Amino acid sequence: WASKAAGGMRFAWRDGVFLTALRRGWWVVLDELNLAPAEVLEALNRLLDDNRQLLLPESGELVTAHPDFCLFATQNPAGGGYGGRK
């Protein structure tokens, strides 16, 4: 949310980088997605489904991904071979 100085203090929605990419068909890499909270993974689930939609709970808007949008995700290997984040 960003404040609008003109006419007093109001709040207005501003798309971030991820939503801009979703709407414009850019490619996105989500690094170490296995460390994301369950809420984030649940929100991405519908986007990765056949309908390719993301629900914005703040506004109730249902955003359909641009046909060229592509999402890549990385994760660290399970087990003892990885040193972890520092």
Secondary structure as UniProt FT lines:
FT   STRAND          2..4
FT   TURN            6..7
FT   STRAND          10..12
FT   HELIX           17..24
FT   STRAND          27..30
FT   TURN            31..32
FT   HELIX           33..35
FT   HELIX           38..48
FT   TURN            50..51
FT   STRAND          53..56
FT   TURN            57..60
FT   STRAND          61..64
FT   TURN            67..68
FT   STRAND          70..73
FT   TURN            80..81
//
